[in-house]
Every structure is written in structure tokens, then in C-alpha cells.
């Protein structure tokens, strides 16, 4: 389906551009401690897009197509990334795997064996695990899986968001602020390039007081206009979520804020109800 271009961003290889920006950022004076904690997992995307796995092929598709759903993660669940940032060793840490990821030309992250052979990384769209499958099944109701992209907001990993903010903030508050500002700016470029019909944001990113205290995030519920709450009544308690519109550069994006998939503890019956009721809301919303 032909799409209206957002400046020139729809014409770029967004995965290559994002990786290059991360590479440049961690080589800037004052940001070099981030380099050891930058690995293959720091590339924003997971899986492929439009049935393509190479970044250059995805870029060709994006010149005439747009994404149905952009599913945002907060940051990679890789605690050693934060450990390497706070206590950098004499070596390069995980950085060689990031450079290998760049050189590979793949759109989404891959794990790399010592001999250079790639293997699959976490991919909640094509191979969701446990509670991640609830949202994957939900998104299938409102768009094509082939037209769904998954990307992390912050390139650097930690056990959870609170650990990233607390530990890095205590060790080097200015570095944390620069990292979050960079992540927010990078996300704006990604969103404008993909031009998603709908963005899905976990509460760990979109309703996080710790992150909001560090910097103003464009995909936060606090910044959303026309915010509206919803609730699905379940045996386990209410499943609460919000809709709103977020501004990313020149693009206004319909956005849904939901619980992080890892926090869901639902029966099969409740999962089906969440998928059914939320899908109906999103059909009307986007």
C-alpha cells in the first residue's frame, strides 16, 4: 500500500542508521563507558519485518509500506550490559558482538557464537514465550504479523528499568541522562521511519516515574494527548490499559499503554478475554 513519506526518513535503512548512531554515540568522549555494555542485543530490532531479515531489504519495503504495529520494549534484559558499563574491564566487553551485528546486515539482533556463527535471539513476534504470546495473539487481530516490528527503546541492558536508573544514576548521573536523551531521540527516528498505525508501549517505559524523572520521553503516558483509560474485568483482577496519541517528530502516533508481558499471570480463559476485548478497543481506536 503506498504511503505518505515523513520527510526523508522513510527512504533510509533504519536498522543500519540506528546501529550507526549507537556506534557513534558510545565513541563520544564522556560516553565511552557505555561501549563495553553495548552488544548484539543493543541493536533496536527483534526478528524481521515484511518477511525480510536483511536490513537493506526491509528498507526497500519501507519506501512503499508502513508498519501495522510497532511493539516497544523498554530495554534488553541483559544484566551484564549494565555491569560492564558501571565496572568496565580492560577489554571491550560485549562491543565486538555489536560490531559483528552491524557487519552482518541483519535487521534484528542475533546471538553470535565465538566462531562467528549466528543463532536466533529472543523474538516475541515469531516465537513468543508464555505471556508474550497473549499480546502477539492480540496484535494478530488488528494487523498482519508480517507488518509488525518489535524494538527496544533503550539500547543498553539491565535486569529491569529500576536497576538501570538507580545503579547507573548513582555511578554517573550525567551519563544516564545522556543515554536516555539519546534513546528518546533514536526512538523518534525509528517511529517516523516505520510510520506505524499503532504503537504498543509497556508501562515499564510509558508509565515509569524513574525514567520520567531522568528525562522527558516522547512515548510516555504523561506526554500523550487524548489519554483514555480502559479496564477488562478478570477473575485475577482488572487488566488496565490506556490509549492516547504521542508525537514523534512530525508524526502523531496512536499509542496503547499496557502491562509488561512478563507481569501477566492469567488463566487461559482470562487470556482469551483480554485478547478479545482489547482487540475490539484497538480496532475502533486505530
C-alpha positions in Angstrom: 0.0 0.0 0.0 1.5 3.4 -1.0 2.3 5.6 1.9 3.0 9.3 2.5 6.6 9.9 3.2 7.6 11.5 6.5 10.5 13.8 5.3 13.2 11.5 4.1 13.1 9.0 6.9 11.0 6.5 5.0 13.8 6.2 2.5 16.7 5.3 4.9 17.9 1.9 6.1 16.6 2.4 9.6 18.3 -0.6 11.2 21.7 0.4 9.7 21.1 4.1 10.6 20.2 3.2 14.2 23.2 0.9 14.7 25.5 3.6 13.3 24.1 6.2 15.6 24.6 3.9 18.6 28.2 3.2 17.4 28.9 6.9 17.1 27.3 7.8 20.5 29.3 5.3 22.5 32.5 6.6 20.9 31.9 10.2 22.0 34.0 11.5 24.8 32.1 11.0 28.1 30.1 8.1 26.7 32.8 5.6 26.3 31.9 3.7 29.4 28.7 2.6 27.5 30.8 0.9 24.9 31.6 -2.2 27.0 27.9 -2.6 27.7 26.9 -2.3 24.0 26.4 -5.8 22.5 24.5 -7.6 19.8 21.4 -7.0 22.0 21.8 -3.2 21.7 20.6 -3.2 18.1 17.0 -2.0 18.5 15.0 -4.5 16.5 14.0 -8.1 17.2 13.1 -10.5 14.4 12.4 -9.3 10.8 9.8 -7.2 9.1 7.7 -7.7 5.9 9.0 -11.2 5.7 12.6 -9.9 5.3 15.5 -10.5 7.6 18.1 -8.2 6.0 18.0 -4.5 6.9 18.5 -3.4 3.2 15.5 -5.5 2.1 13.4 -4.1 4.9 14.4 -0.6 3.8 13.2 -1.3 0.2 9.8 -2.4 1.5 9.5 0.7 3.8 9.7 3.0 0.8 6.2 1.9 -0.1 4.8 0.3 3.0 4.1 1.1 6.6 4.1 -0.9 9.8 0.8 -2.1 11.3 2.1 -2.4 14.9 5.3 -1.2 16.5 5.7 -3.2 19.7 8.1 -1.4 22.0 10.3 -2.9 24.7 12.0 -0.8 27.4 15.5 -2.2 27.1 17.2 -5.6 26.8 17.0 -7.9 29.7 20.8 -8.4 29.8 22.2 -7.6 33.3 25.8 -7.9 32.3 25.4 -4.9 30.0 24.8 -2.6 33.0 27.6 -4.4 34.9 30.1 -3.7 32.1 29.0 -0.1 31.9 29.5 0.5 35.6 32.6 -1.6 36.0 34.3 -1.5 32.6 37.1 -4.0 32.2 40.3 -3.5 30.3 38.8 -5.3 27.3 36.0 -4.4 25.0 33.2 -6.2 26.9 30.4 -7.1 24.6 31.2 -4.5 22.0 32.8 -6.9 19.4 29.4 -8.7 19.2 27.7 -5.3 18.4 30.2 -4.7 15.6 29.6 -8.2 14.3 25.8 -7.5 14.3 26.4 -4.3 12.3 28.6 -6.1 9.8 26.0 -8.8 9.3 23.4 -6.5 7.8 20.6 -8.3 9.6 17.5 -6.2 10.6 17.0 -7.8 14.0 19.5 -8.9 16.7 21.2 -12.3 16.5 23.3 -14.1 19.1 26.8 -14.8 17.9 28.9 -17.9 18.7 32.7 -17.5 19.2 33.3 -18.9 15.7 31.0 -16.1 14.2 28.0 -18.3 13.5 24.7 -16.6 14.2 21.8 -18.1 16.2 18.3 -16.9 16.9 17.8 -14.2 19.6 14.6 -13.5 21.5 11.8 -12.9 19.0 8.3 -12.3 20.6 6.6 -11.9 17.2 7.6 -15.2 15.6 8.4 -17.3 18.6 6.7 -15.8 21.7 7.1 -17.4 25.0 4.5 -17.8 27.7 2.7 -14.5 28.5 4.3 -12.7 25.5 2.0 -14.8 23.3 -1.0 -13.0 24.8 0.0 -9.7 23.1 1.2 -11.4 20.0 -2.2 -13.1 19.6 -3.9 -9.7 20.4 -1.9 -7.9 17.6 -2.8 -10.6 15.1 -6.4 -9.5 15.5 -5.7 -5.9 14.3 -2.9 -6.4 11.7 -0.5 -8.7 9.9 2.3 -10.3 11.9 4.5 -9.7 8.8 3.8 -6.0 9.2 4.7 -5.9 12.9 8.0 -4.7 14.3 9.5 -5.1 17.7 12.1 -2.7 19.0 13.7 -1.8 22.3 13.6 1.9 23.4 16.9 1.9 25.3 19.9 0.1 23.7 21.6 -0.8 27.0 20.6 -3.8 29.1 19.8 -4.4 32.7 17.7 -6.8 34.9 14.9 -4.2 34.9 14.4 -0.5 34.3 14.7 0.4 38.0 18.1 -1.2 38.2 19.3 0.8 35.1 18.1 4.1 36.5 19.2 3.5 40.1 22.7 1.9 39.5 23.8 4.0 36.5 22.3 7.1 38.1 24.3 6.5 41.3 27.5 5.8 39.3 27.2 8.5 36.7 24.0 10.6 36.6 25.1 12.7 33.6 25.8 9.6 31.6 22.4 8.2 32.4 20.7 11.4 31.3 22.6 11.5 28.0 21.8 7.8 27.4 18.1 8.4 28.0 18.0 11.5 25.9 19.8 9.7 23.1 17.4 6.7 23.3 14.4 9.1 23.1 15.8 10.8 20.0 16.7 7.5 18.4 13.2 6.2 19.0 11.7 9.3 17.3 13.7 8.5 14.2 12.6 4.8 14.3 9.0 5.7 14.7 9.0 8.2 11.9 10.8 5.7 9.6 8.3 2.9 10.3 5.2 5.2 10.5 3.3 2.6 12.5 -0.5 2.7 12.5 -0.3 1.7 16.2 2.5 1.8 18.8 2.3 -0.5 21.9 4.2 0.7 24.9 4.7 -1.2 28.2 4.1 0.5 31.5 7.8 0.0 32.3 8.5 2.6 29.6 5.4 4.6 29.3 4.3 5.0 32.9 7.7 4.9 34.7 8.3 7.6 37.3 12.0 6.8 37.5 12.5 7.3 33.7 10.3 10.4 33.7 12.5 11.9 36.4 15.5 11.5 34.2 14.1 13.0 31.0 11.0 13.7 29.0 10.1 10.7 26.9 8.0 11.1 23.8 6.3 7.8 24.3 5.1 8.3 27.8 1.5 8.4 29.1 2.4 11.7 30.7 3.1 13.2 27.2 0.2 11.6 25.4 -2.8 13.6 24.3 -6.4 12.4 24.5 -5.4 9.7 27.0 -8.2 7.4 27.9 -8.3 4.6 30.5 -9.8 1.1 29.9 -10.3 -1.9 32.1 -11.1 -5.6 31.5 -12.6 -7.3 34.5 -10.9 -10.7 35.1 -11.1 -13.4 37.8 -7.5 -12.4 38.7 -8.3 -8.7 38.9 -8.6 -5.9 36.4 -6.5 -5.7 33.3 -6.0 -1.9 32.9 -4.6 -0.1 29.9 -4.7 3.3 28.2 -4.9 4.8 24.7 -3.6 8.1 23.6 -1.7 9.9 20.9 2.1 10.6 21.1 4.1 13.0 18.9 7.3 11.6 17.4 8.9 14.4 15.3 6.3 15.3 12.7 4.3 12.1 13.2 1.3 11.7 15.5 1.1 8.1 16.6 -1.8 6.3 18.1 -0.4 4.6 21.2 -1.6 2.0 23.6 0.0 1.6 27.1 -0.2 -1.9 28.6 1.3 -4.0 31.3 4.7 -5.6 30.5 4.1 -9.2 29.2 6.3 -10.7 31.8 3.9 -9.4 34.5 0.9 -11.2 33.2 -0.3 -14.2 35.3 -3.6 -15.1 33.7 -5.6 -18.2 33.2 -6.3 -19.4 29.6 -9.9 -18.0 29.9 -8.6 -14.6 31.1 -6.0 -14.5 28.3 -8.8 -15.1 25.7 -10.9 -12.4 27.2 -8.0 -9.9 27.2 -7.3 -10.6 23.5 -11.0 -10.3 22.6 -11.9 -7.2 24.5 -8.7 -5.2 23.9 -8.7 -6.1 20.2 -12.1 -4.6 19.9 -11.0 -1.4 21.5 -7.9 -1.2 19.3 -9.9 -1.8 16.1 -12.0 1.2 17.0 -9.0 3.2 18.1 -6.6 2.9 15.2 
